[in-house]
Amino acid sequence: MAPKLILPPRTPRLPLVLQRRSTEEYTPLPYDPPNLPIVARLRAEGPKQAVRLGMSLADYWSSRQGTAAALSALDEIWGEGFYNVPPEAALDRAAADAALGGDQLIIDVQTHYVSDRPKATQVTIDAIIGLAESVSADRFKGLDKLVRNQNQAG
């Protein structure tokens, strides 16, 4: 039997829908003032809910229940009904699965549009790939080959 992989504990981060994200080029924007009560509420309630469910805070906030808690809080502040997530989904896995379940995989790929200019295309492509290579993290290694091998004409 293969040895069990033991990973170090993860740092708790708010549910993804409330994380401030950006590229390595820019610092993430601060929270808008109306969202500050939501963040404060989740930071106060999250540890209690995680304990209730027997989960670490990192696991709770990355779970469907944690996402449901964040979406429910957003609905309360911004107007109910947009996300259509019942409050009980913050603690009930079946309710969270029913509200947020699905078999879709979502990958958010950030791209840059480069117009079709035959004389400048290769120079522009090389410049963009060069920039990407200079700031890319290890998780992006190998994508340069994939991009270079794509049919640039469509």
C-alpha positions as CSV (number, residue, x, y, z in Angstrom):
1,M,0.0,0.0,0.0
2,A,1.3,3.4,-0.9
3,P,2.1,5.8,2.0
4,K,-0.5,8.3,2.8
5,L,0.3,11.8,1.6
6,I,0.2,14.3,4.5
7,L,-0.1,17.9,3.5
8,P,0.7,20.8,5.7
9,P,-2.3,22.7,7.1
10,R,-3.7,25.3,4.8
11,T,-3.9,29.0,5.7
12,P,-7.6,29.9,6.1
13,R,-8.8,32.2,3.4
14,L,-12.2,33.7,2.9
15,P,-14.5,31.9,0.5
16,L,-13.3,32.4,-3.1
17,V,-16.2,34.8,-4.0
18,L,-14.9,37.2,-1.4
19,Q,-11.2,36.9,-1.9
20,R,-9.5,39.9,-3.3
21,R,-7.6,38.6,-6.4
22,S,-5.3,40.1,-9.0
23,T,-2.5,39.2,-11.2
24,E,1.1,39.4,-10.1
25,E,1.2,42.8,-11.9
26,Y,-1.0,44.6,-9.5
27,T,-2.0,44.7,-5.8
28,P,-5.6,43.5,-5.2
29,L,-8.1,46.3,-4.7
30,P,-9.4,46.9,-1.2
31,Y,-12.9,45.8,-0.3
32,D,-15.7,48.3,-1.1
33,P,-17.2,49.8,2.1
34,P,-20.6,48.0,1.7
35,N,-18.7,44.6,1.6
36,L,-16.8,45.3,4.9
37,P,-19.6,44.1,7.1
38,I,-19.9,40.9,5.1
39,V,-16.2,40.2,5.5
40,A,-16.3,41.0,9.2
41,R,-19.3,38.7,9.7
42,L,-17.8,35.8,7.9
43,R,-14.5,36.2,9.8
44,A,-16.6,36.2,13.1
45,E,-18.9,33.3,12.2
46,G,-16.6,31.1,10.1
47,P,-14.6,29.7,12.9
48,K,-17.7,28.7,14.9
49,Q,-19.4,27.1,11.9
50,A,-16.2,25.2,11.1
51,V,-16.1,23.8,14.6
52,R,-19.8,22.9,14.4
53,L,-19.1,20.9,11.3
54,G,-15.8,19.3,12.6
55,M,-13.8,21.0,9.8
56,S,-10.8,23.2,9.8
57,L,-11.5,26.9,9.0
58,A,-9.6,26.5,5.7
59,D,-11.7,23.5,4.7
60,Y,-14.9,25.2,5.7
61,W,-14.2,28.4,3.8
62,S,-13.2,26.4,0.7
63,S,-16.3,24.1,0.9
64,R,-19.7,24.6,-0.6
65,Q,-21.0,25.4,2.8
66,G,-18.5,28.2,3.2
67,T,-19.3,29.5,-0.3
68,A,-23.0,29.3,0.6
69,A,-22.4,31.4,3.7
70,A,-20.6,34.1,1.7
71,L,-23.3,34.2,-1.0
72,S,-26.1,34.3,1.6
73,A,-24.3,37.2,3.3
74,L,-23.8,39.1,0.0
75,D,-27.6,38.6,-0.7
76,E,-28.5,40.1,2.7
77,I,-26.4,43.2,2.1
78,W,-27.0,43.7,-1.6
79,G,-30.6,42.5,-1.9
80,E,-32.0,39.1,-1.5
81,G,-32.6,36.6,-4.3
82,F,-29.7,37.2,-6.6
83,Y,-27.8,34.0,-5.6
84,N,-30.8,32.1,-4.4
85,V,-28.9,30.2,-1.7
86,P,-30.8,29.2,1.4
87,P,-29.2,30.3,4.8
88,E,-29.2,26.7,6.0
89,A,-26.7,25.8,3.2
90,A,-24.0,27.4,5.3
91,L,-24.1,24.4,7.7
92,D,-26.0,21.7,5.7
93,R,-24.0,19.9,3.0
94,A,-27.1,18.6,1.3
95,A,-28.6,22.1,1.1
96,A,-25.3,23.5,-0.2
97,D,-25.0,20.8,-2.8
98,A,-28.6,21.4,-3.9
99,A,-28.0,25.1,-4.2
100,L,-24.5,25.1,-5.6
101,G,-24.0,21.6,-7.0
102,G,-23.3,20.8,-10.6
103,D,-20.8,18.9,-12.7
104,Q,-19.3,21.9,-14.4
105,L,-15.6,22.7,-14.1
106,I,-14.9,26.4,-14.3
107,I,-11.5,27.6,-15.4
108,D,-11.0,31.4,-15.6
109,V,-8.3,32.1,-18.2
110,Q,-7.2,35.7,-18.4
111,T,-6.3,36.6,-22.0
112,H,-5.2,39.6,-23.9
113,Y,-6.6,40.5,-27.3
114,V,-4.0,41.0,-30.0
115,S,-5.5,42.4,-33.2
116,D,-4.7,40.7,-36.5
117,R,-1.9,42.8,-38.0
118,P,0.2,40.6,-40.2
119,K,3.4,42.7,-39.9
120,A,3.3,43.2,-36.2
121,T,1.7,39.9,-35.2
122,Q,4.9,37.8,-34.5
123,V,6.7,40.7,-32.8
124,T,3.6,41.3,-30.6
125,I,3.2,37.6,-29.8
126,D,6.9,37.3,-28.9
127,A,6.6,40.4,-26.7
128,I,3.5,39.1,-24.9
129,I,5.0,35.6,-24.4
130,G,8.3,37.2,-23.2
131,L,6.4,39.2,-20.6
132,A,4.4,36.2,-19.5
133,E,7.6,34.1,-19.1
134,S,9.3,36.8,-17.1
135,V,6.5,37.0,-14.5
136,S,5.1,33.5,-14.6
137,A,5.1,31.2,-11.6
138,D,6.1,27.6,-11.8
139,R,2.5,26.6,-12.1
140,F,2.5,28.1,-15.6
141,K,5.6,26.4,-16.9
142,G,4.9,24.6,-20.1
143,L,2.0,26.9,-21.2
144,D,4.4,28.8,-23.4
145,K,4.8,25.7,-25.6
146,L,1.1,25.2,-25.7
147,V,0.5,28.8,-26.8
148,R,3.3,28.7,-29.4
149,N,1.8,25.6,-30.9
150,Q,-1.7,26.9,-31.2
151,N,-3.0,27.8,-34.6
152,Q,-2.7,31.6,-34.5
153,A,-4.9,32.0,-37.5
154,G,-7.9,30.6,-35.6
